[in-house]
Amino acid sequence: MNYVKELRKLVGHRPLILPGSVVLIFNDNSELLLQQRRDGSWGLPGGIMELGESLEETARREVKEETGLDIGELGLLDVFSGKDFYLKVSNGDELYSVTAVFVAKEVKGNIEIDKQESIDVQYFNVKELPDDLTRGTWNFIEPYLKKMDK
């Protein structure tokens, strides 16, 4: 996230448009992998794009960093942006996210939690997701579930 830190030195807390990726990762039991953030809320593995990366590369890097897992084929679910994806984080930084949401069903490796970003990583039945999902996470999951119901 060095790119964003450098931008913040120039613009302070003013709103930025930041592209990134998150991944809906499913195991063989069709359970969804969620990451419990340090604030206690649950979200999808993912993060902000670095200079020179593609959205797919961002997705793979962030999943590896946050969960220790390597993901196989990625399918693009959708791209989310607009006023509903405005965030003001605890330090006062403001941003509008442009988020590519991918789906992965091929996973290799063992879960390794990045303790600087997470306190837990685990799979959940999609009908029994935690109540404290991060803001926006349900907006990324719901279109996939609707698509699967058809």
C-alpha positions as CSV (number, residue, x, y, z in Angstrom):
1,M,0.0,0.0,0.0
2,N,3.0,2.3,-0.5
3,Y,1.3,4.0,-3.5
4,V,-1.7,5.1,-1.3
5,K,0.6,6.2,1.5
6,E,2.5,8.4,-1.0
7,L,-0.8,9.9,-2.3
8,R,-1.9,10.6,1.2
9,K,1.2,12.6,1.9
10,L,0.1,14.9,-1.0
11,V,-3.7,15.1,-0.5
12,G,-4.2,14.4,3.2
13,H,-7.6,12.9,4.0
14,R,-9.3,14.2,0.9
15,P,-11.4,11.6,-1.0
16,L,-9.5,9.3,-3.5
17,I,-10.8,6.9,-6.1
18,L,-9.0,3.6,-5.3
19,P,-9.3,0.4,-7.3
20,G,-9.1,-3.0,-5.6
21,S,-10.2,-6.6,-5.6
22,V,-11.9,-9.0,-3.3
23,V,-12.5,-12.7,-3.7
24,L,-15.4,-15.0,-2.9
25,I,-13.5,-18.2,-2.1
26,F,-15.5,-21.4,-1.9
27,N,-14.4,-24.8,-0.6
28,D,-15.6,-28.2,-1.7
29,N,-18.6,-27.9,0.6
30,S,-19.6,-24.6,-1.0
31,E,-18.7,-22.7,2.1
32,L,-17.5,-19.1,1.8
33,L,-14.1,-18.0,3.3
34,L,-14.3,-14.9,5.4
35,Q,-11.6,-12.9,7.2
36,Q,-12.2,-11.4,10.7
37,R,-10.6,-8.0,10.7
38,R,-8.9,-6.5,13.7
39,D,-12.0,-4.5,14.6
40,G,-13.9,-7.7,14.9
41,S,-16.0,-7.4,11.7
42,W,-15.9,-10.1,9.0
43,G,-15.1,-9.4,5.3
44,L,-13.7,-10.9,2.1
45,P,-10.0,-11.3,1.5
46,G,-8.8,-8.5,-0.8
47,G,-7.4,-5.0,-0.9
48,I,-6.1,-2.1,-2.9
49,M,-4.3,-2.4,-6.2
50,E,-0.6,-1.5,-6.3
51,L,1.0,0.3,-9.2
52,G,1.5,-1.9,-12.3
53,E,-0.9,-4.7,-11.0
54,S,-3.9,-6.0,-12.8
55,L,-7.1,-6.5,-10.8
56,E,-6.5,-10.3,-11.0
57,E,-3.0,-9.9,-9.7
58,T,-4.3,-7.8,-6.8
59,A,-6.8,-10.5,-5.9
60,R,-4.2,-13.2,-5.9
61,R,-1.6,-11.2,-3.9
62,E,-4.1,-10.0,-1.3
63,V,-5.6,-13.5,-0.8
64,K,-2.0,-14.9,-0.4
65,E,-1.0,-12.2,2.1
66,E,-4.2,-12.4,4.1
67,T,-4.9,-16.1,4.2
68,G,-1.8,-17.9,3.0
69,L,-3.9,-19.6,0.2
70,D,-3.1,-19.8,-3.5
71,I,-6.2,-19.5,-5.7
72,G,-6.7,-21.1,-9.1
73,E,-9.0,-19.8,-11.8
74,L,-10.8,-16.5,-11.1
75,G,-14.2,-15.7,-12.5
76,L,-15.3,-12.0,-12.5
77,L,-18.6,-11.6,-10.7
78,D,-18.9,-7.8,-11.1
79,V,-17.3,-4.4,-10.5
80,F,-18.8,-2.2,-7.8
81,S,-18.4,1.5,-7.7
82,G,-20.3,4.8,-7.1
83,K,-21.6,6.8,-4.1
84,D,-22.6,3.6,-2.2
85,F,-18.9,2.6,-2.0
86,Y,-17.7,5.7,-0.2
87,L,-15.7,5.1,2.9
88,K,-14.3,7.2,5.7
89,V,-11.8,5.2,7.7
90,S,-11.0,5.6,11.3
91,N,-8.0,7.8,10.7
92,G,-10.1,10.3,8.6
93,D,-9.0,9.2,5.2
94,E,-11.9,9.2,2.6
95,L,-12.2,7.1,-0.5
96,Y,-14.5,5.9,-3.2
97,S,-13.7,2.3,-3.9
98,V,-13.9,0.6,-7.3
99,T,-13.9,-3.0,-6.5
100,A,-13.6,-6.0,-8.8
101,V,-15.3,-9.0,-7.1
102,F,-14.0,-12.4,-8.2
103,V,-15.1,-15.9,-7.5
104,A,-12.6,-18.8,-6.9
105,K,-13.3,-22.4,-6.2
106,E,-9.8,-23.8,-6.7
107,V,-7.7,-23.3,-3.6
108,K,-4.3,-24.7,-2.6
109,G,-2.4,-24.5,0.7
110,N,-3.3,-24.1,4.3
111,I,-4.8,-21.1,6.0
112,E,-2.2,-18.9,7.6
113,I,-3.6,-15.8,9.3
114,D,-1.8,-12.5,8.8
115,K,-2.0,-11.3,12.5
116,Q,-1.4,-7.7,11.4
117,E,-4.7,-7.6,9.4
118,S,-6.8,-10.4,10.8
119,I,-7.7,-12.3,14.0
120,D,-9.4,-15.2,12.2
121,V,-10.1,-16.7,8.8
122,Q,-12.7,-19.4,8.4
123,Y,-15.3,-20.9,6.1
124,F,-19.0,-20.3,6.6
125,N,-22.2,-21.8,5.2
126,V,-23.6,-19.0,3.0
127,K,-27.0,-19.4,4.9
128,E,-25.3,-18.8,8.2
129,L,-23.0,-15.8,7.7
130,P,-21.9,-13.7,10.7
131,D,-24.0,-10.7,11.5
132,D,-21.1,-8.3,11.7
133,L,-20.0,-8.3,8.0
134,T,-18.0,-5.3,7.0
135,R,-19.8,-2.5,5.3
136,G,-20.2,-3.4,1.6
137,T,-19.3,-7.1,2.1
138,W,-23.0,-8.2,1.9
139,N,-23.3,-6.1,-1.3
140,F,-20.5,-8.2,-2.9
141,I,-21.9,-11.6,-1.7
142,E,-25.6,-11.0,-2.4
143,P,-25.3,-10.9,-6.3
144,Y,-23.5,-14.2,-6.3
145,L,-26.2,-15.8,-4.1
146,K,-29.0,-14.5,-6.3
147,K,-27.2,-15.8,-9.4
148,M,-26.9,-19.2,-7.8
149,D,-30.6,-19.3,-6.9
150,K,-31.6,-19.0,-10.6
